[in-house]
Amino acid sequence: MGKKRIDEALARVLERGDKAFVPYIMAGDGGLDNLHGQITFLEKCGATIVELGIPFSDPVADGPTIQEAGIRALASGTTMQAVLDVLKEGKADRHVPIVIMTYFNLIYSYGIEKFAQMCVEAGVDGLIIPDVPLEEEELVTPALSEHDIALIRLASPTSPRGRMAEIASRTEGFLYAVTVKGTTGARTDYEAGIADYLKTLKSFSATPVLAGFGVSNPQHVKELGEHCDGVIVGSKIVQLLADGKHEEIKTLVQSSRFSEEKTLSDL
Ligand SMILES: O=P(O)(O)OC[C@@H](O)[C@@H](O)c1c[nH]c2ccccc12
């Protein structure tokens, strides 16, 4: 069901004229007993997909906001197993597809076959594994394909065009267009050339292209949405959630809405 649920969720949003909005939160930040409520809150806000981070001791791609969230989650005893248990328990009460963002090390300890089975049982629909490059992905693709779990690939502004095309041809669910050369973290503006970069990825990708890294306000959502199919927002959402600013989260998620069609989030 994984890939299909992601494909259908994105198609529903894009066909009605909206852009996709994928919030990222750190599982266990604020306590694992709040995770299900956080996911259903984001679903009600209109999130297309929810990306869940798993706290890890060496989050090399993360900036300070997410690093600090990871430390809080680890301090509250969050483990991969505990997160999957919460997801499994809440599976029947959520509709939004779930993508787990995890470093490979946390998968390695289970072995990819066992981990893929655990994901299916927990209702995980896709994975982002930022430290598994194209050259090494055969470590995970057979098991993930067998269990119908989408492997979302990441392109970056420094990727040569040939590599961008290769990544775009292989990605499942969506193509993650990393918009900056650095780590995650809310930013105030983007470098010139971001529009051309996104347009290039769109020209290579039959799969929706979502822009991530640095998105922190409705203006970014609208501007980036003009050149791709939506956005992924992590650090800003993590910070707003930690600060209890739920209305601001709803406003940010809703800024990817352009159509008049009523959706779950209007109820
Ligand atoms: O936090 P930002 O700048 O909004 O970027 C999204 C990012 O948080 C999320 O997608 C993510 C968190 N950790 C990652 C590591 C690699 C790739 C992506 C991620």
The ligand as a Gaussian input file, in Angstrom:
#p B3LYP/6-31G(d) Opt

LIG

0 1
 O       14.463000      21.696000       8.348000
 P       14.258000      22.241000       6.980000
 O       15.326000      23.271000       6.604000
 O       12.824000      22.731000       6.753000
 O       14.477000      21.015000       5.934000
 C       13.555000      19.878000       5.903000
 C       14.199000      18.812000       6.707000
 O       14.123000      19.234000       8.044000
 C       13.655000      17.378000       6.666000
 O       13.159000      17.005000       5.414000
 C       14.847000      16.594000       7.100000
 C       15.239000      16.516000       8.400000
 N       16.466000      15.898000       8.456000
 C       16.888000      15.597000       7.197000
 C       18.074000      15.021000       6.742000
 C       18.259000      14.897000       5.351000
 C       17.245000      15.310000       4.482000
 C       16.032000      15.886000       4.940000
 C       15.891000      16.055000       6.297000

